[in-house]
Amino acid sequence: MVYTKKHPALLIMGVIFVAIAVLAGTGAADGIIGFLKAKKYVGEMVGMGYAFGAIGVLIGAWHWWGKHEEGNLDYYMSSIAGGIFILLIAMVVRWYGAPLVAVASKGLGPVMGAKYLHDVLGLNYVVLGILAGIITVNVFGIPKWAENGVRLSRLGLKTGVILLGTLYSLAELAALGKLSAVMVGFFVLGAVGMVLWLGRRRKIPNSMGGVLSAGMGVCGVSATVAAAPVVQAKSVEIAYTIGTILIWGVGCMFLFPVIGHLLDLGHIQFGAWAGTGILNSAQVAGAALAYQPDGIETLKVAEIFNITRVLFLPIIVLWLAVWYVRLEETTAGPQVNVGTVIFEKFPVFVLGFILMFALSSTGVFAPAQHYKGKYFDNDIAAGKLLKDEQVATLGAEAGKLQRADRKEALASLIQNRKVMTIDDETVIRGIFNANVLSKDANKVLKTATKVVRHTAKKISKFRQWITLLFAFGLTGLGMQITLAAMKQAGGQPLVIGGIVGTTKAVLSLIVILLFVSETI
């Protein structure tokens, strides 16, 4: 069978990529980029535009005019058209679609639009990319020339999960490691087991139960993507799991801060609860900041719990591998060798995640105490110390502070002209979030924290690649989801997810009220 289709589509897409690069690089698109506030994407537009434009033009010309015969070259080269097709849609969504939605949302007002419509509903490039893929396959269909390449989306997701390991470091768990390991371990394992049990009771497919258990038990989208190959989950099952996680997270962002204030939870208590009960990382951060808008103590605790959940990912994937193989053994008979099948099914990319995490913890990519590549270091050049006028601005407003720790941190900043310790930096960021000082003073605080909070260049590159790989992979995933398949799946994932999520949230809150104090 000859897979390569004689069609100008790939050539045309290559020209489009080149056009995007030229318009962004020469400034011809500055007007639309400025309106969308998408200047941060210009580098991507130029670099990726020329790179993938060249690939599209050269291989597209061969697709259209070349002679194609059955063989490995035909098979692999034919997949490029589908890959570029996914990438073009994903990048249009990322560079133009998501910024347009953000601008439109903020136009409705800082509260109703920017906060609730955009941030809470999570209308980012990930969600919009999946929707774009779903619309593409259900409204227009996947063209014949692209069919062989759409499957490349899963390769993008797997590569993204591997690189995800570089964002975390074992040293970050030192402060609350024991508490987070016990709390998260108990509720992660319990949630996974509960989903699997309910899945059998409600007779959903084993693949659906497996991927839903990972998503609801561990860390949301990343765990869903990692577990899918192990349990042979279908694209629609992955989509249902991601949808359940997002819907659950939206509800939690509204309810958790309200309940936390009613119960007068401390910063550590609420951070532990949010980090345990909410799955999506962005929604964990949103709930923590909504609970404590005048500081980041709650956010830092929630982040520690979020990291801990990620570290349970390989354990859960191994569990699901054993669980799924046992089911196959029951179905196929005792002749199935469990060890062999587990070895064959256990995804190599999860081992890649473990390896990258281990390397990250040694300080190969960034100092070992980093979190997502960012680390504290106040060894800065003299030219980056606060200037006389900046010190004067802070000194004039020091009297506005009431808390002793804030007064001490600001006094140290004024005296030394830089942030001296990571604890002081946490307090300074809290002052900034509280907005108790003037706009000019807040600018000085932001400058002071930025110069001592560094981002490792290697991790910065990894983060960019992770973002692009997930944009590519999830857009392609959406192209494999049909409305007919969604109707057939029904609403069982949402029901099971709601039961398990509510149980975990309530029980973890009870444990926190009984056993977690504000001093550890």
FENSUL-V382373 format. One record per residue. RES is the residue in one letter. SS is DSSP state (~ for helix, > for strand, _ for the rest). BURIAL is # if it has 16 or more other C-alpha atoms within 10 Angstrom, else .. Layout:
res:RES ss:SS burial:BURIAL
res:RES ss:SS burial:BURIAL
//
This chain:
res:M ss:_ burial:.
res:V ss:_ burial:.
res:Y ss:_ burial:#
res:T ss:_ burial:#
res:K ss:_ burial:#
res:K ss:_ burial:#
res:H ss:_ burial:#
res:P ss:_ burial:#
res:A ss:~ burial:#
res:L ss:~ burial:#
res:L ss:~ burial:#
res:I ss:~ burial:#
res:M ss:~ burial:#
res:G ss:~ burial:#
res:V ss:~ burial:#
res:I ss:~ burial:#
res:F ss:~ burial:#
res:V ss:~ burial:#
res:A ss:~ burial:#
res:I ss:~ burial:#
res:A ss:~ burial:#
res:V ss:~ burial:#
res:L ss:~ burial:.
res:A ss:~ burial:#
res:G ss:~ burial:#
res:T ss:~ burial:.
res:G ss:_ burial:.
res:A ss:_ burial:.
res:A ss:_ burial:.
res:D ss:~ burial:#
res:G ss:~ burial:.
res:I ss:~ burial:.
res:I ss:~ burial:#
res:G ss:~ burial:.
res:F ss:~ burial:.
res:L ss:~ burial:#
res:K ss:_ burial:#
res:A ss:_ burial:#
res:K ss:~ burial:#
res:K ss:~ burial:.
res:Y ss:~ burial:.
res:V ss:~ burial:#
res:G ss:~ burial:.
res:E ss:~ burial:#
res:M ss:~ burial:#
res:V ss:~ burial:#
res:G ss:~ burial:.
res:M ss:~ burial:#
res:G ss:~ burial:#
res:Y ss:~ burial:#
res:A ss:~ burial:.
res:F ss:~ burial:#
res:G ss:~ burial:#
res:A ss:~ burial:#
res:I ss:~ burial:#
res:G ss:~ burial:#
res:V ss:~ burial:#
res:L ss:~ burial:.
res:I ss:~ burial:#
res:G ss:~ burial:#
res:A ss:~ burial:#
res:W ss:~ burial:#
res:H ss:~ burial:#
res:W ss:~ burial:#
res:W ss:~ burial:.
res:G ss:_ burial:.
res:K ss:_ burial:.
res:H ss:_ burial:#
res:E ss:_ burial:.
res:E ss:_ burial:.
res:G ss:_ burial:.
res:N ss:~ burial:.
res:L ss:~ burial:.
res:D ss:~ burial:#
res:Y ss:~ burial:#
res:Y ss:~ burial:.
res:M ss:~ burial:#
res:S ss:~ burial:#
res:S ss:~ burial:#
res:I ss:~ burial:#
res:A ss:~ burial:#
res:G ss:~ burial:#
res:G ss:~ burial:#
res:I ss:~ burial:#
res:F ss:~ burial:#
res:I ss:~ burial:#
res:L ss:~ burial:#
res:L ss:~ burial:#
res:I ss:~ burial:#
res:A ss:~ burial:#
res:M ss:~ burial:#
res:V ss:~ burial:.
res:V ss:~ burial:#
res:R ss:~ burial:#
res:W ss:~ burial:#
res:Y ss:~ burial:#
res:G ss:~ burial:#
res:A ss:~ burial:#
res:P ss:~ burial:#
res:L ss:~ burial:#
res:V ss:~ burial:#
res:A ss:~ burial:#
res:V ss:~ burial:#
res:A ss:~ burial:#
res:S ss:~ burial:#
res:K ss:~ burial:#
res:G ss:_ burial:.
res:L ss:_ burial:.
res:G ss:_ burial:.
res:P ss:~ burial:.
res:V ss:~ burial:.
res:M ss:~ burial:.
res:G ss:~ burial:#
res:A ss:~ burial:#
res:K ss:~ burial:#
res:Y ss:~ burial:#
res:L ss:~ burial:#
res:H ss:~ burial:#
res:D ss:~ burial:#
res:V ss:~ burial:#
res:L ss:_ burial:#
res:G ss:_ burial:#
res:L ss:_ burial:#
res:N ss:_ burial:#
res:Y ss:~ burial:#
res:V ss:~ burial:#
res:V ss:~ burial:#
res:L ss:~ burial:#
res:G ss:~ burial:#
res:I ss:~ burial:#
res:L ss:~ burial:#
res:A ss:~ burial:#
res:G ss:~ burial:#
res:I ss:~ burial:#
res:I ss:~ burial:#
res:T ss:~ burial:#
res:V ss:~ burial:#
res:N ss:~ burial:#
res:V ss:~ burial:.
res:F ss:~ burial:.
res:G ss:_ burial:.
res:I ss:_ burial:#
res:P ss:_ burial:.
res:K ss:~ burial:.
res:W ss:~ burial:#
res:A ss:~ burial:#
res:E ss:~ burial:#
res:N ss:~ burial:#
res:G ss:~ burial:#
res:V ss:_ burial:#
res:R ss:_ burial:#
res:L ss:~ burial:#
res:S ss:~ burial:#
res:R ss:~ burial:#
res:L ss:~ burial:.
res:G ss:~ burial:#
res:L ss:~ burial:#
res:K ss:~ burial:#
res:T ss:~ burial:#
res:G ss:~ burial:#
res:V ss:~ burial:#
res:I ss:~ burial:#
res:L ss:~ burial:#
res:L ss:~ burial:#
res:G ss:~ burial:#
res:T ss:~ burial:#
res:L ss:~ burial:#
res:Y ss:_ burial:#
res:S ss:_ burial:#
res:L ss:~ burial:#
res:A ss:~ burial:#
res:E ss:~ burial:#
res:L ss:~ burial:#
res:A ss:_ burial:.
res:A ss:_ burial:.
res:L ss:_ burial:#
res:G ss:~ burial:#
res:K ss:~ burial:.
res:L ss:~ burial:#
res:S ss:~ burial:#
res:A ss:~ burial:#
res:V ss:~ burial:.
res:M ss:~ burial:#
res:V ss:~ burial:#
res:G ss:~ burial:#
res:F ss:~ burial:.
res:F ss:~ burial:#
res:V ss:~ burial:#
res:L ss:~ burial:#
res:G ss:~ burial:.
res:A ss:~ burial:#
res:V ss:~ burial:#
res:G ss:~ burial:#
res:M ss:~ burial:#
res:V ss:~ burial:#
res:L ss:~ burial:#
res:W ss:~ burial:.
res:L ss:~ burial:#
res:G ss:~ burial:#
res:R ss:~ burial:.
res:R ss:~ burial:.
res:R ss:_ burial:.
res:K ss:_ burial:.
res:I ss:_ burial:#
res:P ss:_ burial:.
res:N ss:~ burial:#
res:S ss:~ burial:#
res:M ss:~ burial:#
res:G ss:~ burial:#
res:G ss:~ burial:#
res:V ss:~ burial:#
res:L ss:~ burial:#
res:S ss:~ burial:#
res:A ss:~ burial:#
res:G ss:~ burial:#
res:M ss:~ burial:#
res:G ss:~ burial:#
res:V ss:_ burial:#
res:C ss:_ burial:#
res:G ss:_ burial:#
res:V ss:~ burial:#
res:S ss:~ burial:#
res:A ss:~ burial:#
res:T ss:~ burial:#
res:V ss:~ burial:#
res:A ss:~ burial:#
res:A ss:~ burial:#
res:A ss:~ burial:#
res:P ss:~ burial:#
res:V ss:~ burial:#
res:V ss:~ burial:#
res:Q ss:_ burial:#
res:A ss:_ burial:#
res:K ss:_ burial:#
res:S ss:~ burial:#
res:V ss:~ burial:#
res:E ss:~ burial:#
res:I ss:~ burial:#
res:A ss:~ burial:#
res:Y ss:~ burial:#
res:T ss:~ burial:#
res:I ss:~ burial:#
res:G ss:~ burial:#
res:T ss:~ burial:#
res:I ss:~ burial:#
res:L ss:~ burial:#
res:I ss:~ burial:#
res:W ss:~ burial:#
res:G ss:~ burial:#
res:V ss:~ burial:#
res:G ss:~ burial:.
res:C ss:~ burial:#
res:M ss:~ burial:#
res:F ss:~ burial:#
res:L ss:~ burial:.
res:F ss:~ burial:#
res:P ss:~ burial:#
res:V ss:~ burial:.
res:I ss:~ burial:.
res:G ss:~ burial:#
res:H ss:~ burial:.
res:L ss:~ burial:.
res:L ss:_ burial:.
res:D ss:_ burial:.
res:L ss:_ burial:#
res:G ss:_ burial:#
res:H ss:~ burial:#
res:I ss:~ burial:#
res:Q ss:~ burial:#
res:F ss:~ burial:#
res:G ss:~ burial:#
res:A ss:~ burial:#
res:W ss:~ burial:#
res:A ss:~ burial:#
res:G ss:~ burial:#
res:T ss:~ burial:#
res:G ss:~ burial:#
res:I ss:_ burial:#
res:L ss:_ burial:#
res:N ss:_ burial:#
res:S ss:~ burial:#
res:A ss:~ burial:.
res:Q ss:~ burial:#
res:V ss:~ burial:#
res:A ss:~ burial:#
res:G ss:~ burial:#
res:A ss:~ burial:#
res:A ss:~ burial:#
res:L ss:~ burial:#
res:A ss:~ burial:#
res:Y ss:~ burial:#
res:Q ss:_ burial:#
res:P ss:_ burial:#
res:D ss:_ burial:#
res:G ss:_ burial:#
res:I ss:_ burial:#
res:E ss:~ burial:#
res:T ss:~ burial:#
res:L ss:~ burial:#
res:K ss:~ burial:#
res:V ss:~ burial:#
res:A ss:~ burial:#
res:E ss:~ burial:#
res:I ss:~ burial:#
res:F ss:~ burial:#
res:N ss:~ burial:#
res:I ss:~ burial:#
res:T ss:~ burial:#
res:R ss:~ burial:#
res:V ss:~ burial:#
res:L ss:~ burial:#
res:F ss:_ burial:#
res:L ss:~ burial:#
res:P ss:~ burial:#
res:I ss:~ burial:.
res:I ss:~ burial:#
res:V ss:~ burial:#
res:L ss:~ burial:#
res:W ss:~ burial:#
res:L ss:~ burial:#
res:A ss:~ burial:#
res:V ss:~ burial:#
res:W ss:~ burial:#
res:Y ss:~ burial:#
res:V ss:~ burial:#
res:R ss:~ burial:#
res:L ss:~ burial:.
res:E ss:~ burial:#
res:E ss:~ burial:#
res:T ss:~ burial:.
res:T ss:~ burial:.
res:A ss:~ burial:.
res:G ss:_ burial:.
res:P ss:_ burial:.
res:Q ss:_ burial:.
res:V ss:_ burial:.
res:N ss:_ burial:.
res:V ss:~ burial:#
res:G ss:~ burial:.
res:T ss:~ burial:.
res:V ss:~ burial:#
res:I ss:~ burial:#
res:F ss:~ burial:.
res:E ss:~ burial:.
res:K ss:~ burial:#
res:F ss:_ burial:#
res:P ss:_ burial:#
res:V ss:~ burial:.
res:F ss:~ burial:#
res:V ss:~ burial:#
res:L ss:~ burial:.
res:G ss:~ burial:#
res:F ss:~ burial:#
res:I ss:~ burial:#
res:L ss:~ burial:#
res:M ss:~ burial:#
res:F ss:~ burial:#
res:A ss:~ burial:#
res:L ss:~ burial:#
res:S ss:~ burial:#
res:S ss:~ burial:#
res:T ss:~ burial:.
res:G ss:_ burial:.
res:V ss:_ burial:.
res:F ss:_ burial:#
res:A ss:_ burial:#
res:P ss:_ burial:#
res:A ss:_ burial:#
res:Q ss:_ burial:#
res:H ss:_ burial:#
res:Y ss:> burial:#
res:K ss:_ burial:#
res:G ss:_ burial:#
res:K ss:> burial:#
res:Y ss:> burial:#
res:F ss:> burial:#
res:D ss:_ burial:.
res:N ss:_ burial:#
res:D ss:_ burial:.
res:I ss:_ burial:.
res:A ss:_ burial:.
res:A ss:~ burial:.
res:G ss:~ burial:.
res:K ss:~ burial:.
res:L ss:_ burial:#
res:L ss:_ burial:#
res:K ss:_ burial:.
res:D ss:~ burial:.
res:E ss:~ burial:.
res:Q ss:~ burial:#
res:V ss:~ burial:#
res:A ss:~ burial:.
res:T ss:~ burial:#
res:L ss:~ burial:#
res:G ss:~ burial:#
res:A ss:~ burial:.
res:E ss:~ burial:.
res:A ss:~ burial:#
res:G ss:~ burial:.
res:K ss:~ burial:.
res:L ss:_ burial:.
res:Q ss:_ burial:.
res:R ss:_ burial:.
res:A ss:~ burial:.
res:D ss:~ burial:.
res:R ss:~ burial:#
res:K ss:~ burial:#
res:E ss:~ burial:.
res:A ss:~ burial:#
res:L ss:~ burial:#
res:A ss:~ burial:.
res:S ss:~ burial:#
res:L ss:~ burial:#
res:I ss:~ burial:#
res:Q ss:~ burial:.
res:N ss:~ burial:.
res:R ss:_ burial:#
res:K ss:_ burial:#
res:V ss:_ burial:#
res:M ss:_ burial:#
res:T ss:_ burial:.
res:I ss:~ burial:#
res:D ss:~ burial:.
res:D ss:~ burial:#
res:E ss:~ burial:#
res:T ss:~ burial:#
res:V ss:~ burial:#
res:I ss:~ burial:#
res:R ss:~ burial:#
res:G ss:~ burial:#
res:I ss:~ burial:#
res:F ss:~ burial:#
res:N ss:~ burial:#
res:A ss:~ burial:.
res:N ss:_ burial:.
res:V ss:_ burial:#
res:L ss:_ burial:#
res:S ss:_ burial:.
res:K ss:~ burial:.
res:D ss:~ burial:.
res:A ss:~ burial:#
res:N ss:~ burial:#
res:K ss:~ burial:.
res:V ss:~ burial:#
res:L ss:~ burial:#
res:K ss:~ burial:.
res:T ss:~ burial:#
res:A ss:~ burial:#
res:T ss:~ burial:#
res:K ss:~ burial:.
res:V ss:~ burial:#
res:V ss:~ burial:#
res:R ss:> burial:#
res:H ss:> burial:#
res:T ss:> burial:#
res:A ss:_ burial:#
res:K ss:~ burial:.
res:K ss:~ burial:.
res:I ss:~ burial:#
res:S ss:~ burial:#
res:K ss:~ burial:.
res:F ss:~ burial:#
res:R ss:~ burial:#
res:Q ss:~ burial:.
res:W ss:~ burial:#
res:I ss:~ burial:#
res:T ss:~ burial:#
res:L ss:~ burial:#
res:L ss:~ burial:#
res:F ss:~ burial:#
res:A ss:~ burial:#
res:F ss:~ burial:#
res:G ss:~ burial:#
res:L ss:~ burial:#
res:T ss:~ burial:#
res:G ss:~ burial:#
res:L ss:~ burial:#
res:G ss:~ burial:#
res:M ss:_ burial:#
res:Q ss:_ burial:#
res:I ss:_ burial:#
res:T ss:_ burial:#
res:L ss:~ burial:.
res:A ss:~ burial:.
res:A ss:~ burial:.
res:M ss:~ burial:.
res:K ss:~ burial:.
res:Q ss:~ burial:.
res:A ss:~ burial:#
res:G ss:_ burial:.
res:G ss:_ burial:.
res:Q ss:~ burial:#
res:P ss:~ burial:#
res:L ss:~ burial:#
res:V ss:~ burial:.
res:I ss:~ burial:#
res:G ss:~ burial:#
res:G ss:~ burial:#
res:I ss:~ burial:.
res:V ss:~ burial:#
res:G ss:~ burial:#
res:T ss:~ burial:.
res:T ss:~ burial:#
res:K ss:~ burial:#
res:A ss:~ burial:#
res:V ss:~ burial:.
res:L ss:~ burial:.
res:S ss:~ burial:#
res:L ss:~ burial:#
res:I ss:~ burial:.
res:V ss:~ burial:.
res:I ss:~ burial:#
res:L ss:~ burial:.
res:L ss:~ burial:.
res:F ss:~ burial:.
res:V ss:_ burial:#
res:S ss:_ burial:.
res:E ss:_ burial:.
res:T ss:_ burial:.
res:I ss:_ burial:.
//
